[in-house]
Amino acid sequence: MADERVLRAQRFINGTYGGVPGITEVEETGVVDWPTLYALTRALQYELGITALSDNFGPTTLATLTAKWPSIDASSTAPANVIRILQSALYCKGYDGGDDLDGTYDVRVAAAVRQLKADAGLDGPYPGDAVVPKLFKALLNRDAYTCQKGGGDTVRAAQRWMNATYVGRANFFVIACDGRYSRDVQRALMFAVQYELGMTDDVANGVFGPGTQNGLKSIALSAGSTGAWVRLFSAAMAFNQRDGVTFTDTFGAGLAVRVAAFQEFVKLPITGKGDFATWASLLVSTGDTSRRGTAADCSTEVTDARAKALAAAGYRVVGRYLSNVPGTTLDKMIKPGELRVMAANGLRCFPIYQTNGAAASYFTAAQGTSDAADALYWARYHGFRPGTRIYFAVDYDAVDAEVTTGILPYFRALKAAVDADGAGYLTGIYGARAVCARVGAEGLTSASFVSDMSTAYTGNVASPLPEDWAFDQIATLDVGSGEGAVQIDNNIASGRDLGQITYAPPAVATDLDIRFDTSRRAVALADVRNYLRAWGLPEQGAGDPTPTSTPVTSAADSTTAAFDALITYDAVLTDLARTLRLRKALIAASLLWSVRTGSPISPQTTIAARNHCVRQRILRGPLLDTSDSADVRAVRQKLRDDDKFRINSTAYALIAAAHDLGLPRPGLADTAESTRRLLGDFLGTGGLDGSVQLGLYQVLEKYYAPVRTGRR
């Protein structure tokens, strides 16, 4: 909502500093935004005589302001424009800077400053109504100093106390007092811990490093403890959203109970005390990285020797990858027989699906549908039974807006596809804490595999461990020696997901197409001819629409010739269908329809389809360019001269078309509806919706299905 006072500030910026190099004109909207605050920061730097203007209120700005005007109030020598900048900043914070930007530090400005100090907990260290440099810096950001939506009074009390207690330290700057835990508040908490450990300003850095860890090992809190350490510990508990915690300087029985509950939640020894391991779990996403978990994940094969080493080291469940990543040489997928080797050594397994997932652009609804189908295929291929939870990876530092626009739509489509499969497989997520929590809160996943090793990720800093966590990835380490040596990520297990230890034979291998029974040629051809004739395609010659080319063989100018071409190339079609794990009738119907309607696959469609399959590691080969005339020319010639290439390209184009439609990858158990939609999009002409093409598919399937199932 527009604010007249903010609009006044924006007009002041443009009117006063519009011609100053380095200060960009701001939009006059009356709405607080970063460009407005950056312009005010640059305006202050300009008034201070700083020539290299910057959006950042950094050390140079702070030092120069301290030297020139260490205290700005009604009696200061600060020029009127500096006061106007101050008034504008107060407006942007929602405080009263006076009716007019008159450059006067009047009673209303003074009252606003006093109120700001009280809100931020700074009325103690900064009494009175003067603005000191650190307070000016705090005015020129978007932090709030009153409780905001999603905030709580306990967190706000801790924020105000930290401001009051540590603002005098060189590298501690005023933090928000909005009741919400953030990256800046987490860093401030780390500084506070280091100050209490006795670190000097030159040593304290806000990082949970070796010095901080060693120091905290000597700070053990328990019932009866009092003082600043209890303040910081109770603040950390509140920041981690532990129910019933109050900000206090006394470690009472109530706090001990809540500490014990937190320890149980994160799977620490339950002591009810503020020991090092508990401090670590409160302060950083990994917690104490020396903890040895009972779960692991790895990208290398778990051989018999490695399985024995892992079991001897106390591991009980290991995460392994369902498939490889397209475009890479990393061979991380589960190997034939590997799961049974693990089971023989008492190791369970939880499956991970990640083909990319390392950038925001990957996450779309269409990709979610495609990944679900691919993951289900590979889960069945490896023998994972229904009830298995598959963890889909979000392996990058996703910010909240990207979760909203990409990751949530991806998981909505993914879960819908997994649920539609009907076999009972479950969806999980691998990612940062905040990402896992948001996806889980929508009911799109039932457990989280948390990438807590990425301590600097936005979604791990200042975010509590998700309530539905199953595995907590905290460190990379080496286990075993010799043939048993293996590098793993060490994970803490919550017990929510025990993994799998019994496996089914690969389900997809039992229902593959086999060669056509040529003794059925005559009856099958008659069925096909009758069906096509009913839809305006006669045995030979003009139909509706009129054929204009014959893409399977040069002799395929009739239904009989086209059908016989399918029989001629039946070995190619069968092998292709078996390799791709899809129905031979889908490819055959597409080829036959293309011949009889004169709608061959184009070079551009072929290139796009083959590129998609290369990226999805279905096909090996270089990526081609539809805008490269040489690539288009070469593919056009192959489509004309190479029947096998044309057949293969049709299958790849069907897979790509399904992806583009948001359908699962074509498989062995597709619904009639998904097949109709796919064929209608891929082959549809004259306004047909795919029903006619589906009928042709069903005619062919009438003769293919009995052969593969042993029925005649």
C-alpha positions as MATLAB code, in Angstrom:
seq = 'MADERVLRAQRFINGTYGGVPGITEVEETGVVDWPTLYALTRALQYELGITALSDNFGPTTLATLTAKWPSIDASSTAPANVIRILQSALYCKGYDGGDDLDGTYDVRVAAAVRQLKADAGLDGPYPGDAVVPKLFKALLNRDAYTCQKGGGDTVRAAQRWMNATYVGRANFFVIACDGRYSRDVQRALMFAVQYELGMTDDVANGVFGPGTQNGLKSIALSAGSTGAWVRLFSAAMAFNQRDGVTFTDTFGAGLAVRVAAFQEFVKLPITGKGDFATWASLLVSTGDTSRRGTAADCSTEVTDARAKALAAAGYRVVGRYLSNVPGTTLDKMIKPGELRVMAANGLRCFPIYQTNGAAASYFTAAQGTSDAADALYWARYHGFRPGTRIYFAVDYDAVDAEVTTGILPYFRALKAAVDADGAGYLTGIYGARAVCARVGAEGLTSASFVSDMSTAYTGNVASPLPEDWAFDQIATLDVGSGEGAVQIDNNIASGRDLGQITYAPPAVATDLDIRFDTSRRAVALADVRNYLRAWGLPEQGAGDPTPTSTPVTSAADSTTAAFDALITYDAVLTDLARTLRLRKALIAASLLWSVRTGSPISPQTTIAARNHCVRQRILRGPLLDTSDSADVRAVRQKLRDDDKFRINSTAYALIAAAHDLGLPRPGLADTAESTRRLLGDFLGTGGLDGSVQLGLYQVLEKYYAPVRTGRR';
ca = [
       0.000    0.000    0.000;
       1.318    3.406   -0.964;
       2.391    5.750    1.836;
       2.350    9.509    1.201;
       5.416    9.977    3.409;
       7.423    7.377    1.483;
       6.348    9.076   -1.744;
       7.644   12.341   -0.285;
      10.993   10.665    0.408;
      11.211    9.313   -3.145;
      10.479   12.750   -4.583;
      13.159   14.208   -2.313;
      15.707   11.712   -3.680;
      14.885   12.460   -7.296;
      14.616   16.210   -6.801;
      17.814   16.610   -4.803;
      20.133   13.924   -6.171;
      18.743   13.289   -9.662;
      21.825   14.714  -11.345;
      24.411   13.168   -9.033;
      26.525   10.470  -10.726;
      26.014    7.151   -8.972;
      22.536    7.921   -7.641;
      19.828    6.452   -9.826;
      16.359    7.940  -10.026;
      13.822    5.886   -8.070;
      10.243    5.087   -8.964;
       7.819    7.368   -7.120;
       5.361    4.740   -5.926;
       4.999    5.473   -2.226;
       6.055    1.883   -1.532;
       9.245    1.042    0.344;
      11.681   -0.930   -1.808;
      15.390   -1.620   -1.969;
      16.113    0.931   -4.744;
      14.752    3.669   -2.469;
      16.872    2.561    0.490;
      19.943    2.145   -1.706;
      19.438    5.664   -3.062;
      19.197    7.048    0.488;
      22.402    5.201    1.398;
      24.180    6.688   -1.619;
      22.782   10.136   -0.816;
      24.253    9.912    2.688;
      27.604    8.824    1.253;
      27.479   11.780   -1.119;
      26.812   14.171    1.781;
      29.726   12.590    3.655;
      32.052   13.345    0.721;
      32.557    9.696   -0.250;
      33.224    9.535   -3.994;
      32.804    5.793   -4.641;
      29.080    5.483   -3.931;
      27.689    2.066   -3.070;
      24.410    0.389   -2.117;
      26.211   -1.029    0.896;
      26.408    0.858    4.194;
      29.839   -0.618    4.827;
      32.928    0.115    6.925;
      33.870    3.250    4.963;
      30.427    4.793    5.376;
      30.322    3.870    9.051;
      33.807    5.206    9.779;
      33.253    8.449    7.853;
      29.915    9.076    9.547;
      31.474    8.373   12.958;
      34.252   10.853   12.255;
      31.967   13.624   10.892;
      28.730   13.325   12.843;
      29.048   10.725   15.605;
      25.775   11.886   17.144;
      22.983   13.561   15.193;
      20.292   15.435   17.076;
      18.843   18.916   17.307;
      22.197   20.338   18.407;
      24.383   18.590   15.826;
      26.128   20.270   12.905;
      24.778   17.783   10.357;
      23.459   19.686    7.294;
      19.769   19.850    6.450;
      19.998   17.251    3.684;
      21.452   14.699    6.097;
      18.476   15.351    8.387;
      16.180   14.936    5.364;
      17.825   11.592    4.598;
      17.230   10.628    8.231;
      13.590   11.742    8.043;
      13.139    9.764    4.807;
      14.605    6.671    6.435;
      12.205    7.059    9.373;
       9.314    7.275    6.916;
      10.471    4.044    5.265;
      10.543    2.329    8.665;
       7.026    3.497    9.438;
       8.029    6.126   11.999;
       7.018    9.775   12.115;
       9.708   11.958   10.590;
       7.564   15.103   10.680;
       5.021   16.462    8.224;
       7.546   17.978    5.871;
      11.035   17.064    4.829;
      12.269   20.367    6.160;
      15.684   19.177    7.338;
      14.871   20.106   10.932;
      15.529   17.739   13.815;
      12.337   18.732   15.606;
      10.468   17.192   18.523;
       8.631   14.751   16.265;
      11.847   13.430   14.763;
      13.327   13.159   18.260;
      10.259   11.267   19.510;
      10.411    8.887   16.537;
      14.073    8.138   17.235;
      13.320    7.432   20.901;
      10.518    5.069   19.865;
      12.772    3.291   17.375;
      15.397    2.765   20.084;
      12.822    1.381   22.481;
      11.462   -0.996   19.822;
      14.962   -2.239   18.968;
      16.101   -2.632   22.573;
      18.594    0.208   22.186;
      17.240    2.720   24.690;
      19.738    1.375   27.227;
      23.000    1.545   25.265;
      21.835    4.583   23.279;
      19.788    6.748   25.696;
      18.182    9.969   24.530;
      17.081   10.973   21.057;
      20.365   11.200   19.151;
      21.059    9.053   16.085;
      24.438    7.318   16.259;
      26.102    5.696   13.206;
      24.995    2.113   13.906;
      21.425    3.314   14.332;
      21.607    5.244   11.050;
      22.849    2.061    9.369;
      19.883    0.175   10.832;
      17.498    2.756    9.401;
      18.746    2.168    5.866;
      17.661   -1.468    5.509;
      14.339   -3.288    5.490;
      14.505   -4.776    8.972;
      11.484   -4.195   11.183;
      11.699   -3.458   14.904;
       8.155   -4.395   15.819;
       6.657   -7.888   15.737;
       5.675   -8.885   12.198;
       3.469  -11.571   10.686;
       4.971  -14.963   11.430;
       6.976  -13.571   14.329;
       6.711  -14.292   18.037;
       7.218  -12.367   21.255;
       9.809  -14.816   22.624;
      12.053  -14.466   19.592;
      11.585  -10.695   19.624;
      12.570  -10.516   23.296;
      15.799  -12.357   22.470;
      16.486  -10.050   19.533;
      16.020   -6.909   21.660;
      18.251   -8.331   24.399;
      21.057   -9.150   21.956;
      20.895   -5.614   20.542;
      21.029   -4.122   24.014;
      23.849   -6.398   25.175;
      26.213   -6.552   22.205;
      25.662   -3.464   20.022;
      28.774   -1.914   21.534;
      30.984   -4.593   19.993;
      32.682   -3.561   16.769;
      31.166   -6.157   14.431;
      27.751   -6.497   16.016;
      25.190   -4.426   14.152;
      21.584   -3.752   15.025;
      19.418   -6.746   14.127;
      15.716   -6.904   13.339;
      13.312   -7.173   16.262;
      10.426   -8.593   14.249;
      10.050  -11.883   16.108;
      11.377  -13.898   13.148;
      14.569  -15.909   12.914;
      16.718  -14.966    9.909;
      20.218  -15.344    8.503;
      21.288  -12.031   10.108;
      19.857  -13.048   13.474;
      21.621  -16.419   13.280;
      24.919  -14.670   12.569;
      24.301  -12.244   15.437;
      23.690  -15.201   17.755;
      27.021  -16.705   16.713;
      28.781  -13.409   17.431;
      27.105  -13.272   20.844;
      28.309  -16.785   21.668;
      31.835  -15.853   20.637;
      31.768  -12.668   22.724;
      30.662  -14.652   25.774;
      33.519  -17.068   25.120;
      35.862  -14.093   25.502;
      36.826  -13.640   21.867;
      38.082  -10.202   20.907;
      36.563   -8.177   18.090;
      39.508   -9.179   15.904;
      38.847  -12.892   16.492;
      35.049  -13.175   16.583;
      33.702  -13.794   13.064;
      30.201  -15.195   13.442;
      31.251  -18.626   12.139;
      30.857  -21.935   13.986;
      34.523  -22.777   13.628;
      37.007  -24.823   15.679;
      37.585  -22.081   18.270;
      33.875  -21.650   18.910;
      33.312  -25.391   19.068;
      36.165  -25.946   21.492;
      34.926  -23.108   23.660;
      31.371  -24.414   23.799;
      32.564  -27.820   24.935;
      33.351  -26.200   28.270;
      29.901  -24.563   28.558;
      27.543  -27.111   30.102;
      24.183  -25.839   31.277;
      21.708  -27.665   33.467;
      18.903  -27.006   35.919;
      19.979  -24.153   38.190;
      22.329  -22.451   35.719;
      21.814  -18.704   35.313;
      23.154  -15.744   33.379;
      23.973  -14.752   29.810;
      24.713  -18.296   28.684;
      21.202  -19.377   29.623;
      19.889  -16.321   27.776;
      21.697  -17.389   24.617;
      20.709  -21.035   25.005;
      17.019  -20.249   25.532;
      17.197  -17.843   22.571;
      18.605  -20.637   20.397;
      15.813  -22.939   21.540;
      13.222  -20.299   20.649;
      14.865  -19.658   17.288;
      14.507  -23.382   16.557;
      10.770  -23.087   17.172;
      10.656  -25.322   20.210;
       7.218  -25.128   21.766;
       6.809  -23.681   25.241;
      10.265  -22.094   25.466;
      10.566  -18.691   27.104;
      13.502  -16.307   26.835;
      15.088  -16.517   30.245;
      18.316  -16.234   32.230;
      17.443  -19.178   34.480;
      17.694  -22.843   33.456;
      14.604  -24.172   35.193;
      12.851  -27.513   35.190;
      10.559  -26.410   32.361;
      13.487  -25.598   30.089;
      15.114  -28.942   30.939;
      11.973  -30.790   29.831;
      11.921  -28.915   26.547;
      15.621  -29.518   25.978;
      15.060  -33.242   26.467;
      12.251  -33.130   23.886;
      14.527  -31.347   21.422;
      17.300  -33.895   21.994;
      14.866  -36.729   21.337;
      13.645  -34.999   18.165;
      17.138  -34.583   16.671;
      18.288  -37.973   17.994;
      20.826  -36.830   20.577;
      21.387  -38.513   23.932;
      18.533  -37.334   26.142;
      20.051  -35.482   29.101;
      17.914  -32.363   29.441;
      21.157  -30.370   29.615;
      22.787  -27.746   27.446;
      25.786  -29.825   26.405;
      27.981  -29.291   23.351;
      26.033  -31.607   21.038;
      22.818  -29.765   21.870;
      24.443  -26.346   21.378;
      25.726  -27.517   17.986;
      22.321  -28.771   16.834;
      20.781  -25.445   17.848;
      23.393  -23.263   16.167;
      24.170  -24.903   12.794;
      22.337  -27.260   10.462;
      24.912  -30.068   10.703;
      25.039  -30.028   14.460;
      28.021  -31.921   15.864;
      29.591  -33.422   12.739;
      31.500  -35.984   14.772;
      28.255  -37.839   15.519;
      28.195  -41.240   13.861;
      24.847  -42.006   12.284;
      23.217  -45.288   11.399;
      22.319  -44.173    7.870;
      24.456  -43.221    4.899;
      24.217  -42.401    1.226;
      26.822  -42.884   -1.470;
      27.334  -42.647   -5.210;
      29.489  -45.752   -5.527;
      28.460  -49.399   -5.654;
      28.087  -51.139   -2.314;
      30.030  -54.300   -2.975;
      30.154  -57.204   -0.553;
      33.373  -55.894    1.017;
      31.961  -52.394    1.366;
      28.692  -53.703    2.771;
      30.607  -55.581    5.436;
      32.634  -52.459    6.278;
      29.505  -50.321    6.550;
      27.722  -52.843    8.730;
      30.770  -53.154   10.978;
      30.812  -49.348   11.341;
      27.249  -49.403   12.631;
      25.352  -48.427    9.511;
      21.965  -50.014    8.984;
      20.463  -48.240    5.965;
      22.111  -46.782    2.858;
      20.680  -44.424    0.240;
      21.476  -45.308   -3.365;
      20.605  -43.688   -6.675;
      17.976  -45.150   -8.976;
      19.579  -43.878  -12.177;
      22.467  -41.959  -13.664;
      22.590  -38.284  -14.621;
      22.305  -37.501  -18.332;
      25.274  -35.756  -19.895;
      27.734  -36.900  -17.230;
      30.143  -39.787  -16.861;
      29.307  -40.333  -13.181;
      28.096  -43.900  -12.778;
      26.157  -43.750   -9.518;
      23.104  -45.918  -10.152;
      22.367  -49.143   -8.300;
      24.110  -52.089   -9.956;
      22.510  -55.444  -10.761;
      22.571  -57.610   -7.658;
      23.794  -54.783   -5.411;
      20.625  -54.557   -3.323;
      20.732  -58.254   -2.571;
      24.390  -58.002   -1.563;
      23.446  -55.213    0.822;
      20.525  -57.203    2.219;
      22.730  -60.230    2.774;
      24.894  -58.053    4.990;
      21.939  -56.648    6.914;
      21.857  -53.296    5.115;
      18.572  -51.736    4.110;
      18.284  -49.253    1.246;
      16.309  -46.084    0.526;
      16.188  -44.968   -3.129;
      17.156  -41.473   -4.340;
      16.086  -40.029   -7.684;
      18.230  -37.247   -9.107;
      18.902  -36.662  -12.779;
      19.422  -32.930  -12.356;
      17.535  -30.817   -9.833;
      20.490  -28.461   -9.435;
      18.883  -25.278  -10.786;
      15.571  -23.462  -10.494;
      14.896  -23.847  -14.224;
      14.634  -27.639  -13.836;
      11.543  -27.526  -11.651;
       8.323  -27.434  -13.664;
       5.080  -29.380  -13.469;
       5.908  -31.165  -16.717;
       9.288  -32.227  -15.336;
       7.609  -33.491  -12.174;
       5.278  -35.710  -14.182;
       8.161  -37.008  -16.281;
      10.404  -37.650  -13.276;
       7.656  -39.554  -11.490;
       7.258  -41.927  -14.411;
      11.006  -42.364  -14.770;
      11.537  -42.941  -11.057;
       8.727  -45.487  -10.890;
      10.198  -47.312  -13.841;
      13.628  -47.477  -12.218;
      12.186  -48.402   -8.813;
      10.452  -51.384  -10.366;
      13.513  -52.178  -12.447;
      15.644  -52.491   -9.314;
      12.945  -54.457   -7.481;
      11.748  -51.887   -4.940;
       8.338  -52.983   -3.777;
       5.219  -50.814   -3.428;
       5.381  -48.876   -0.171;
       8.944  -47.778   -0.909;
       9.542  -44.056   -0.479;
      11.555  -42.425   -3.262;
      13.461  -39.241   -2.398;
      13.421  -36.667   -5.202;
      16.308  -34.193   -5.061;
      16.271  -30.411   -4.892;
      20.026  -30.050   -4.892;
      20.613  -26.302   -5.014;
      20.213  -23.240   -2.793;
      16.554  -22.559   -3.542;
      15.070  -19.336   -2.207;
      11.477  -19.125   -1.050;
      10.174  -17.511   -4.242;
      11.632  -20.377   -6.312;
       9.889  -22.882   -4.075;
       6.609  -21.129   -4.820;
       7.038  -20.769   -8.579;
       8.852  -23.984   -9.465;
       9.423  -26.556   -6.762;
       5.863  -26.743   -5.439;
       4.338  -27.132   -8.946;
       6.964  -29.804   -9.681;
       6.049  -31.806   -6.569;
       2.305  -31.345   -7.084;
       2.574  -32.904  -10.537;
       5.043  -35.525   -9.318;
       2.844  -36.677   -6.443;
      -0.229  -36.738   -8.672;
       1.612  -39.010  -11.109;
       2.926  -41.296   -8.352;
      -0.532  -41.530   -6.797;
      -2.127  -42.175  -10.186;
       0.259  -45.082  -10.674;
      -1.724  -46.763   -7.918;
       0.987  -49.147   -6.769;
       1.543  -47.491   -3.392;
       4.962  -45.921   -3.871;
       5.593  -42.890   -1.632;
       7.206  -39.529   -2.360;
       9.999  -38.036   -0.305;
      12.222  -35.020   -0.833;
      15.950  -34.358   -0.560;
      16.798  -30.719    0.016;
      17.432  -27.891    2.419;
      15.357  -27.567    5.574;
      13.071  -24.743    4.466;
      12.431  -26.362    1.077;
      11.571  -29.720    2.646;
       9.301  -28.031    5.190;
       7.285  -26.105    2.599;
       6.824  -29.088    0.299;
       5.923  -31.332    3.219;
       3.472  -28.790    4.625;
       1.417  -29.116    1.430;
       1.214  -32.863    1.892;
       3.259  -33.466   -1.244;
       5.904  -35.561    0.525;
       5.759  -37.835    3.535;
       9.384  -37.612    4.678;
      12.457  -35.427    4.219;
      16.074  -36.342    3.540;
      17.706  -33.105    4.691;
      20.862  -31.764    3.011;
      22.182  -30.233    6.226;
      25.830  -30.440    5.113;
      25.132  -27.376    2.970;
      25.297  -25.120    6.027;
      25.380  -21.889    4.003;
      22.236  -22.693    2.006;
      19.512  -20.109    2.509;
      17.095  -22.886    3.366;
      19.373  -24.298    6.083;
      20.395  -21.075    7.808;
      17.850  -20.021   10.430;
      15.433  -22.839    9.587;
      14.571  -25.615   12.038;
      14.855  -29.285   11.160;
      11.587  -30.311    9.414;
       9.170  -32.213   11.602;
       8.976  -35.041    9.046;
      12.728  -35.594    8.712;
      13.830  -39.153    8.051;
      17.535  -38.701    7.278;
      19.816  -35.809    8.249;
      22.965  -35.568    6.111;
      25.726  -34.040    8.254;
      29.219  -35.004    7.036;
      31.254  -36.783    4.368;
      33.632  -39.421    5.640;
      35.507  -42.556    4.640;
      34.601  -45.996    5.939;
      36.517  -49.227    5.627;
      39.851  -50.008    4.030;
      41.208  -51.905    1.082;
      38.420  -53.421   -0.990;
      35.941  -52.309    1.657;
      36.891  -48.625    1.477;
      33.998  -46.369    0.533;
      33.257  -42.651    0.860;
      29.820  -41.888    2.240;
      27.706  -39.061    3.511;
      27.074  -39.767    7.173;
      23.388  -39.416    8.032;
      21.441  -39.412   11.246;
      18.266  -41.515   10.991;
      15.061  -40.563   12.769;
      13.364  -43.936   12.307;
      10.616  -42.492   10.108;
      11.872  -44.497    7.122;
      13.581  -47.835    7.726;
      14.371  -48.384    4.064;
      13.874  -51.678    2.226;
      15.578  -55.028    2.606;
      13.472  -57.371    0.457;
      13.118  -56.865   -3.273;
      10.951  -58.128   -6.090;
      12.215  -59.318   -9.466;
      12.256  -56.450  -11.995;
       8.544  -56.078  -12.760;
       9.018  -54.408  -16.115;
      10.950  -57.334  -17.586;
       8.034  -59.771  -17.387;
       5.630  -58.111  -19.822;
       7.756  -57.049  -22.754;
       6.668  -57.393  -26.370;
       8.050  -60.250  -28.453;
       8.153  -60.953  -32.194;
       4.884  -60.917  -34.138;
       3.327  -64.255  -35.027;
       3.386  -64.052  -38.830;
       0.746  -66.775  -39.078;
      -1.664  -64.070  -37.920;
      -0.722  -61.684  -40.732;
      -3.818  -62.104  -42.871;
      -6.371  -61.650  -40.108;
      -4.446  -58.788  -38.551;
      -4.099  -57.018  -41.915;
      -7.829  -57.419  -42.536;
      -8.603  -55.806  -39.187;
      -6.253  -52.905  -39.874;
      -7.617  -52.368  -43.401;
     -11.213  -52.421  -42.209;
     -10.480  -50.007  -39.393;
      -8.669  -47.488  -41.594;
     -11.283  -47.793  -44.332;
     -13.980  -46.922  -41.780;
     -12.132  -43.693  -41.137;
     -11.774  -42.693  -44.769;
      -8.429  -44.312  -45.568;
      -8.897  -46.838  -48.393;
      -6.553  -49.707  -49.118;
      -4.782  -47.665  -51.748;
      -4.836  -44.179  -53.135;
      -6.567  -41.087  -51.844;
      -7.957  -40.996  -48.371;
      -8.984  -38.322  -45.961;
      -6.502  -36.797  -45.512;
      -4.666  -37.694  -48.725;
      -1.290  -39.378  -48.244;
       1.538  -37.329  -49.687;
       4.568  -39.444  -48.795;
       5.576  -42.937  -47.767;
       8.052  -42.735  -44.871;
       8.472  -46.380  -43.868;
       9.502  -47.869  -47.223;
       9.329  -46.632  -50.751;
       6.700  -49.293  -51.530;
       4.357  -48.317  -48.680;
       1.707  -46.713  -50.890;
      -1.093  -48.891  -49.553;
      -2.335  -50.214  -46.235;
      -1.098  -53.689  -47.172;
       2.373  -52.405  -48.079;
       2.559  -50.303  -44.910;
       1.457  -53.225  -42.719;
       3.917  -55.574  -44.399;
       6.656  -53.004  -43.748;
       5.836  -53.309  -40.042;
       6.270  -57.075  -40.311;
       9.530  -56.646  -42.225;
      10.862  -54.397  -39.486;
       9.206  -56.301  -36.641;
      12.569  -57.297  -35.158;
      13.626  -53.637  -35.065;
      10.296  -52.571  -33.575;
      10.364  -55.345  -30.970;
      13.918  -54.688  -29.837;
      13.238  -50.964  -29.674;
      10.065  -51.430  -27.644;
      11.825  -53.788  -25.241;
      14.797  -51.443  -24.834;
      12.607  -48.423  -24.166;
      10.128  -50.407  -22.049;
       7.100  -49.227  -23.969;
       4.423  -50.863  -26.110;
       5.395  -51.892  -29.621;
       1.858  -51.024  -30.746;
       2.488  -47.376  -29.845;
       5.412  -47.115  -32.267;
       3.739  -49.277  -34.927;
       0.465  -47.320  -34.847;
       2.384  -44.053  -35.173;
       4.355  -45.306  -38.162;
       1.338  -46.824  -39.878;
      -0.791  -43.733  -39.395;
       2.002  -41.488  -40.666;
       2.310  -43.550  -43.841;
      -1.377  -43.621  -44.640;
      -2.022  -39.939  -43.865;
       1.154  -38.555  -45.418;
       2.421  -36.955  -42.214;
       6.053  -38.008  -41.802;
       8.117  -36.867  -38.863;
      10.064  -33.685  -39.654;
      13.811  -33.181  -39.202;
      13.165  -30.460  -36.615;
      10.869  -32.709  -34.573;
      13.417  -35.500  -34.846;
      16.252  -33.287  -33.601;
      14.216  -31.945  -30.681;
      13.107  -35.454  -29.713;
      16.573  -36.956  -29.907;
      17.993  -34.058  -27.868;
      15.367  -34.672  -25.186;
      16.246  -38.354  -25.037;
      19.971  -37.586  -24.866;
      19.344  -35.263  -21.910;
      17.223  -37.919  -20.252;
      20.043  -40.489  -20.835;
      17.665  -42.623  -22.907;
      19.897  -42.168  -25.928;
      23.603  -41.553  -26.285;
      24.913  -39.043  -28.780;
      25.622  -35.359  -29.385;
      23.016  -32.633  -29.061;
      21.995  -31.263  -32.446;
      20.764  -27.790  -33.354;
      17.465  -27.191  -35.166;
      18.794  -23.828  -36.339;
      21.900  -25.407  -37.867;
      21.172  -26.099  -41.544;
      23.858  -28.779  -41.661;
      22.248  -30.687  -38.776;
      18.789  -30.363  -40.323;
      20.060  -31.468  -43.737;
      21.847  -34.504  -42.307;
      18.801  -35.603  -40.319;
      16.478  -35.088  -43.305;
      18.664  -37.369  -45.394;
      18.733  -40.047  -42.699;
      14.962  -39.912  -42.371;
      14.704  -40.437  -46.137;
      17.347  -43.143  -46.514;
      17.502  -45.042  -43.211;
      14.326  -46.894  -42.193;
      15.738  -47.985  -38.835;
      16.700  -44.404  -37.985;
      13.177  -43.289  -38.912;
      11.591  -45.969  -36.711;
      13.834  -45.139  -33.759;
      13.187  -41.413  -34.180;
       9.436  -42.005  -34.067;
       9.788  -43.733  -30.701;
      11.975  -40.928  -29.341;
       9.489  -38.348  -30.602;
       6.678  -40.113  -28.740;
       8.686  -39.941  -25.505;
       9.422  -36.251  -26.029;
       5.795  -35.501  -26.901;
       4.617  -37.168  -23.695;
       7.013  -34.982  -21.715;
       5.791  -31.845  -23.468;
       2.181  -32.788  -22.678;
       3.002  -33.366  -19.021;
       2.229  -37.078  -19.385;
       4.272  -39.874  -17.838;
       6.934  -41.364  -20.045;
       5.277  -44.029  -22.231;
       5.573  -47.404  -20.596;
       4.065  -50.853  -20.375;
       0.918  -49.997  -18.444;
      -0.276  -46.690  -19.883;
      -3.935  -45.821  -19.562;
      -6.086  -45.543  -22.643;
      -6.594  -41.870  -21.870;
      -2.883  -41.053  -21.748;
      -2.322  -43.046  -24.953;
      -5.185  -41.194  -26.672;
      -3.799  -37.817  -25.639;
      -0.300  -38.730  -26.742;
      -1.313  -40.081  -30.139;
      -3.737  -37.224  -30.670;
      -0.983  -34.680  -30.086;
       1.668  -36.568  -32.023;
      -0.472  -37.691  -34.963;
      -3.652  -35.628  -34.766;
      -4.908  -34.116  -38.019;
      -8.160  -32.552  -39.107;
      -9.252  -31.778  -35.559;
      -9.065  -35.417  -34.411;
      -8.510  -35.768  -30.665;
      -6.561  -39.016  -30.739;
      -9.526  -41.364  -30.493;
      -9.060  -42.617  -34.053;
      -5.348  -43.172  -33.570;
      -6.031  -44.890  -30.235;
      -8.355  -47.250  -32.095;
      -5.554  -48.177  -34.508;
      -3.251  -48.775  -31.536;
      -5.864  -51.070  -30.004;
      -6.281  -53.017  -33.254;
      -2.522  -53.697  -33.352;
      -2.411  -54.443  -29.626;
      -5.136  -57.033  -30.201;
      -2.513  -59.086  -32.047;
       0.636  -58.105  -30.125;
      -0.692  -58.717  -26.600;
      -1.640  -62.406  -26.897;
       1.794  -63.253  -28.284;
       3.678  -61.712  -25.375;
       1.374  -63.221  -22.762;
       1.466  -66.694  -24.273;
      -2.148  -66.582  -25.465;
      -3.041  -67.229  -29.105;
];
